[in-house]
């Protein structure tokens, strides 16, 4: 029951969290949104540990992601996942990426999720040390409730505890990189048949005080997001 993958494949950083959240078309998971790569080139192992209910995912990658080759970079990622009963799941994740002697990255992350027949919730905490760059620290929680076979209510809140060090490089939901922030997302997903959904949603970002003693202006996004799935 062990699996080995060679080549370009998903990273264990947030692949399980993304499967629980289930709404990537609407909003990427927090670490994904803040710039952590979702794919890497390397060697991956996955499966159960012995006769226990503990599952692991281990990947040794190059840190290249989609962007190209980097022979001087190595990244080791490990996720341990355990179901508790029929509905709860907890996961611990850590990684280490060797960039240079002063820019090594080290991540610790925890996630807990609950999934019932027509609703699910989840929460995570992530802390990434980035050498000479500002650290990334965040917490997030979401809830998805199926009201009818064709309608979901969606809510999520992300707390960027330290200012998002690369936030102004996020193309479709930029963050002020000088101040901590809290993001609220609320939406209603409407499904038409098996392949099309459209989701009116709103995103509100409120900032805390920056080092200069100022509070950046809040951001408000009013959106209509559509998604077509041909599977």
C-alpha angles and dihedrals in degrees: 000000000000123000129205122193126188123194134015111358141142118290119237089232094100108344092113094041089051091052090052094045090048097186105091091139087064100040133350118237113272100261090043090051091051093056108270110144118251094202134041138174115244148074121314133191126189139169145093122313108240115301094329131105090243114112127194137200117194125181132179107196142169097237088239098123110173094322104084141268128331115174093179095059128083128181128187118196128185130181125182115196129187131178116219111204117322100309112029127078130179127193135188121198135184136168141177125205121190109211106148132329090270101034104052114141126218124184134193120184138170131191136183124186138180123199125189129172097275105012142038139187135190143175135194142182123203132184123181125183110208106189111233092359123083113276122250116230125168145153127203141181133184140183129196121187125186107216096176134354086269103038136062131181112217131194134168139166126196122191114201097200096186119036110278101257094204098025097121089060093063101106103204102027108026122188127208102253094210102064141044113256144198119211123199121193125187127170148151116228116209118192126204112193120319100306112041134062133165125195128196104207143164130212122197122185120192121188134213128218118298128214091274091059093251130124113220118228115271121252125228123191122187108193144175108201123190128191130193119195118191096186 
